[in-house]
Amino acid sequence: MRWARRREAWYHTAHLLAIVAEVNRDPDKRAEPYSADDFPLPEPGRKPPPPPKRPRPTEAQMKALNKLYPGPPKPSTKGD
């Protein structure tokens, strides 16, 4: 029973996803329209794929960023 409710709830979600994808679809890149079948129910017990790893910035990129954004100002040591 619980699986049937989950499947039905996903069916509604898949239709909403298809509508959003269809509104944003580029007809030159994808000729066929999206449908709810393009968004299958995730399998129970299956982990989602890990997010892609972003490359770390190089030393030169970090120096350029530090020039653009030097950080917060240093507190003054003068007595007010």
N, C-alpha and C positions, 0 to 999 in steps of 0.2 A: 504494500500500500504506500509506504514511504517513497519507494522508488517511482511509483506511478505519479505521485504528486510532484516529485522533483522533475520528472520527465515533462509533465504538463507545464510546470513553471518555466522550464527551459524552452519549451515550444513557444511560449509567449515572448520570452527574451530573444530567441532566435529571430522571430518576426520583426521585433524592434531593431535588432542589429541589421537585418536585411534592409529595412527601410532607411536607416541612417547611411548604410553603405551605398544604397542605390541613389540616394540624393547626392552623394559626393562622388559617384562613379564617373570616371572619364571614359566616354564612349570610344575614344580612339585607342585606349589601352585595354579595355575589356568590353567586348561587343555584347555578350550575353548579360542580362540583368541578374542581380543577386536574388537569392531566395533563402528561405529558412534552412534549406538543406545544406547551404554553404557554411552553416555554423552548427556543427554537430554537438551533441551533448558530450561533455567530457566524461571519460570513462572513470568509474569509481576506483579509488586506490591509486590512480596514476598521477604522478607528480607533474606539475607544469614544467615546461622546459626552462632552463635557467636563462636569465636575461643576458643579452650579448655583452661581452666585456668591452669596455671603452678603453682606447689606448691612452696610456699615461702621457702627459705633456713632456716635451723635451726640455732640456736645460735652457735652450735659446727661447723657447716659447714662454717659460716661466719668467725669464728676465724681462721679456717684452711686457708681460702682464704686470710685473712688479713696477715697471716704469709707468704704466698707465694707471695703476691702482696702488699707490705706495702704502696704503694702510692708514690706520688712525694716527693722528698727530701725537707726538711724544709729549708727555706732561711736562710743564715748565717747572724748573727748580727754583725760580725766583720767588722770593717772599712777597706776598701781596700786601 
